[in-house]
Amino acid sequence: VLSDLVILPWIPSGYYQRVSGTFAEEGQRDESSESRLVLWAIAFRIWQDYPIAGVGLGNFSPVKEGYADQVQDLVPTQSMFELIFNRERHTHGLYQGMLAETGAVGVVLFLALLIGNVTKPLPRMLNESDKANIRLVMQMKAIRAGIIGFSVSAIFGDFQYIETFYWQLFLLG
């Protein structure tokens, strides 16, 4: 509840309505929100079949097609089936997509890089009291804030294909 009070004023109303639909009760979700949950479940099934290294970056959509006859329990309607299969679709979630595409190895390495960059202290030589370094310190803090924001929003987006995020991680690291 506290996080809603802090974050809610910064989220555009259209985006909030779109994301909150994903977490509505079953039967209350629109088809687009429902399809996101189905895609996440398919990604998890793919990961169960390829747990170590996944199916390779960018291969979720073609591999998903092979699961069309195995996920009847996940796809409630014919229109949902047509929304998901026989077309290019991604997971709409970085972590779910990476799990299917890179397996446990890729996700663990990615999370180690992400968490390491967000939690490790800045180098001692870059202290805020030194005026020569203050701009660099502020830039590094801004990059860190961007990484945190990106990693939270990545729950709902296929951001594993955006190179800018990796450049930020490597720049900060």
C-alpha positions in Angstrom: 0.0 0.0 0.0 2.8 2.4 0.9 4.5 1.7 -2.5 1.2 2.5 -4.3 1.1 5.9 -2.5 4.7 6.6 -3.5 4.6 5.3 -7.0 1.1 5.9 -8.2 1.4 9.6 -8.8 4.2 9.0 -11.3 2.4 6.4 -13.4 0.2 7.6 -16.3 -3.4 6.5 -15.8 -3.6 4.6 -19.1 -0.5 2.6 -18.2 -1.8 1.9 -14.6 -5.1 0.6 -16.0 -3.3 -1.6 -18.5 -1.0 -3.1 -16.0 -3.6 -3.5 -13.2 -5.8 -5.5 -15.6 -3.1 -8.2 -15.6 -3.6 -8.7 -11.8 -7.4 -8.5 -11.8 -9.4 -11.6 -10.8 -9.9 -14.3 -13.4 -12.9 -13.4 -15.5 -12.3 -9.7 -14.9 -9.2 -9.5 -17.2 -9.4 -8.3 -20.8 -8.1 -10.7 -23.4 -4.8 -8.8 -23.8 -4.1 -9.1 -20.1 -5.1 -12.7 -20.1 -2.8 -13.5 -23.0 0.1 -12.0 -21.1 -0.4 -14.5 -18.3 -0.8 -17.4 -20.8 2.5 -16.3 -22.5 4.2 -16.3 -19.1 2.9 -19.8 -18.4 4.1 -21.0 -21.9 7.5 -19.5 -21.2 7.7 -21.4 -17.9 6.8 -24.6 -19.7 9.5 -24.0 -22.3 11.9 -23.4 -19.4 10.9 -26.7 -17.8 11.8 -28.5 -21.1 15.1 -26.5 -21.5 16.1 -25.6 -17.9 19.9 -25.1 -18.2 20.5 -23.0 -21.3 17.0 -22.3 -22.7 16.1 -22.2 -26.4 18.4 -19.3 -27.3 17.8 -15.5 -27.5 15.1 -14.5 -29.8 13.7 -18.0 -30.1 10.7 -17.9 -27.8 8.2 -17.1 -30.6 9.2 -19.9 -33.0 9.6 -22.5 -30.1 6.2 -21.4 -28.7 4.6 -22.6 -31.9 5.6 -26.2 -31.1 3.6 -26.0 -27.8 0.3 -25.2 -29.5 -1.0 -28.7 -29.0 0.4 -29.0 -25.5 -1.2 -26.0 -23.8 -4.9 -26.5 -24.1 -5.2 -26.2 -20.3 -3.7 -22.7 -20.5 -5.6 -21.3 -23.5 -9.2 -20.8 -22.5 -10.7 -19.8 -25.9 -10.2 -20.1 -29.6 -9.8 -16.3 -29.9 -7.0 -16.5 -27.3 -5.4 -19.3 -29.2 -5.4 -17.2 -32.4 -4.0 -14.2 -30.4 -1.0 -16.2 -29.3 -0.2 -18.8 -32.0 0.6 -18.6 -35.7 2.1 -15.2 -35.2 5.2 -13.5 -33.8 4.6 -13.1 -30.0 7.0 -12.5 -27.2 6.5 -13.1 -23.4 5.8 -9.4 -22.5 8.2 -9.9 -19.6 12.0 -9.7 -19.5 12.5 -12.3 -16.7 10.0 -14.8 -18.1 11.4 -14.4 -21.6 15.0 -14.8 -20.4 14.0 -17.8 -18.4 12.7 -19.5 -21.6 15.4 -18.2 -23.9 18.5 -18.4 -21.7 17.5 -20.9 -19.1 18.8 -20.9 -15.5 22.3 -20.0 -16.5 21.3 -16.8 -18.4 18.9 -15.7 -15.7 21.4 -16.3 -12.8 24.2 -14.4 -14.7 21.8 -11.5 -15.6 20.5 -11.2 -12.0 24.0 -11.4 -10.6 25.0 -8.5 -12.9 21.9 -6.5 -12.1 22.0 -7.0 -8.3 25.7 -6.5 -8.2 25.5 -3.2 -10.0 22.6 -1.9 -7.8 24.0 -2.9 -4.5 27.7 -2.5 -4.7 29.1 0.8 -3.2 30.7 3.4 -5.4 34.5 3.3 -5.4 36.0 5.0 -2.4 38.0 7.4 -4.6 34.7 8.8 -5.7 33.4 10.5 -2.6 30.7 13.2 -2.8 32.9 15.7 -0.8 35.4 16.0 -3.6 34.0 18.7 -6.0 36.0 17.3 -8.9 34.1 14.0 -8.7 30.6 15.2 -7.8 29.4 15.1 -11.4 30.7 11.6 -11.9 29.1 10.4 -8.7 25.8 12.0 -9.6 25.9 10.4 -13.1 26.6 7.0 -11.5 23.7 7.4 -9.1 21.4 8.4 -12.0 22.5 5.3 -14.0 21.8 3.2 -10.9 18.3 4.8 -10.6 17.7 4.1 -14.2 18.7 0.5 -13.9 16.3 0.0 -10.9 13.4 1.6 -12.8 14.1 -0.4 -15.9 14.4 -3.7 -14.0 11.0 -3.1 -12.3 9.3 -2.1 -15.6 10.9 -5.1 -17.3 8.4 -7.4 -15.5 5.9 -6.3 -18.2 8.1 -5.7 -21.2 10.3 -7.6 -23.7 13.4 -5.5 -22.8 16.0 -8.3 -23.0 16.5 -7.1 -26.6 17.3 -3.5 -25.7 21.1 -3.0 -25.8 20.9 0.3 -23.8 20.2 -1.5 -20.6 23.3 -3.7 -20.9 25.4 -0.6 -21.7 24.2 0.9 -18.5 25.0 -2.2 -16.5 28.5 -2.4 -17.9 29.1 1.4 -17.6 28.2 1.3 -13.9 30.0 -1.9 -13.3 
